[in-house]
Amino acid sequence: MISISVLLIFFSSFLLYNASKMGVYSKELITKKWIQPNIKVSKLLGITCLLISLILFSISFGRVSGILFWLFLLIIILGLFIIVAPLKQVTYKQVLILFLVLLLVEFIY
């Protein structure tokens, strides 16, 4: 459940970053092609994913520690996303492999 929540935070930060005016516009991914014309829908979807991940963390860790853990992860992921996204060094395949490994480790242990 933690890996799914982290994936939701990453996906929502991806949506919100590309829907903002500071986002680097490109037509590489199908999702970026969809996000740029549908800014209001993508912002709403991003905020909804953030709230769902907050609820999942609150269920997993309890109310206060879930909120603190969510804020901690949100700050880390947003900071890394703002630094790394304009460089275009990380591909979606690498991110997908990373989350699959994290999901596998979570289910094993």
C-alpha positions as CSV (number, residue, x, y, z in Angstrom):
1,M,0.0,0.0,0.0
2,I,2.9,2.3,0.6
3,S,4.3,1.8,-2.9
4,I,1.0,2.5,-4.4
5,S,0.7,5.7,-2.4
6,V,4.2,6.8,-3.4
7,L,3.2,6.1,-7.1
8,L,0.1,8.2,-6.6
9,I,2.2,11.1,-5.2
10,F,4.6,10.8,-8.2
11,F,1.8,10.7,-10.7
12,S,0.0,13.7,-9.2
13,S,3.2,15.7,-9.1
14,F,3.8,14.8,-12.7
15,L,0.3,16.0,-13.6
16,L,0.6,19.2,-11.6
17,Y,4.1,20.0,-12.9
18,N,3.1,19.6,-16.5
19,A,-0.2,21.5,-16.1
20,S,1.6,24.5,-14.6
21,K,3.1,27.3,-16.5
22,M,6.6,26.3,-15.5
23,G,6.4,22.9,-17.0
24,V,8.6,22.0,-20.0
25,Y,6.2,21.5,-22.9
26,S,7.0,18.6,-25.2
27,K,5.1,16.1,-27.2
28,E,7.2,13.0,-26.2
29,L,4.7,11.1,-24.1
30,I,1.0,10.5,-24.8
31,T,0.2,11.8,-21.3
32,K,2.0,15.1,-21.9
33,K,0.0,15.5,-25.1
34,W,-3.2,15.0,-23.1
35,I,-2.2,17.1,-20.1
36,Q,-1.4,20.3,-22.0
37,P,-4.8,20.9,-23.6
38,N,-6.7,19.6,-20.6
39,I,-5.1,21.7,-17.8
40,K,-8.2,21.9,-15.5
41,V,-8.9,18.2,-15.6
42,S,-5.3,17.3,-15.1
43,K,-5.0,19.6,-12.1
44,L,-8.2,18.2,-10.6
45,L,-6.9,14.6,-11.2
46,G,-3.5,15.5,-9.6
47,I,-5.1,17.0,-6.5
48,T,-7.5,13.9,-6.2
49,C,-4.5,11.6,-6.4
50,L,-2.8,13.5,-3.7
51,L,-5.8,13.3,-1.4
52,I,-6.1,9.5,-2.1
53,S,-2.5,9.0,-1.2
54,L,-3.0,11.1,2.0
55,I,-5.9,8.9,2.9
56,L,-3.9,5.7,2.2
57,F,-1.0,6.9,4.4
58,S,-3.4,7.9,7.2
59,I,-4.9,4.4,7.1
60,S,-1.5,2.7,7.0
61,F,0.3,4.7,9.7
62,G,-2.4,6.5,11.7
63,R,-3.6,10.0,11.4
64,V,-0.7,12.2,12.6
65,S,2.2,10.0,11.5
66,G,0.5,9.3,8.1
67,I,0.2,13.0,7.5
68,L,3.8,13.7,8.5
69,F,5.0,10.8,6.3
70,W,2.9,12.0,3.4
71,L,4.3,15.6,3.8
72,F,7.9,14.2,4.0
73,L,7.4,12.2,0.8
74,L,5.6,15.0,-1.0
75,I,8.5,17.4,-0.3
76,I,11.1,14.9,-1.4
77,I,9.3,13.8,-4.6
78,L,8.4,17.4,-5.6
79,G,11.9,18.6,-5.0
80,L,13.5,15.8,-7.0
81,F,10.9,16.2,-9.7
82,I,11.5,20.0,-10.1
83,I,15.3,19.4,-10.3
84,V,15.3,16.3,-12.5
85,A,12.3,16.9,-14.9
86,P,13.9,19.7,-17.0
87,L,17.0,17.7,-17.5
88,K,15.1,14.9,-19.2
89,Q,17.6,12.3,-18.0
90,V,15.0,10.0,-16.3
91,T,12.6,8.1,-18.6
92,Y,9.2,6.8,-17.7
93,K,10.6,3.2,-18.2
94,Q,13.1,3.7,-15.5
95,V,10.5,5.1,-13.1
96,L,8.2,2.2,-13.9
97,I,11.0,-0.3,-13.2
98,L,11.8,1.4,-9.9
99,F,8.2,1.3,-8.7
100,L,7.8,-2.3,-9.7
101,V,10.9,-3.2,-7.7
102,L,9.6,-1.3,-4.7
103,L,6.2,-3.0,-5.0
104,L,7.9,-6.4,-5.2
105,V,10.1,-5.6,-2.2
106,E,7.0,-4.4,-0.2
107,F,5.1,-7.6,-0.9
108,I,8.0,-9.9,-0.2
109,Y,8.7,-8.3,3.2
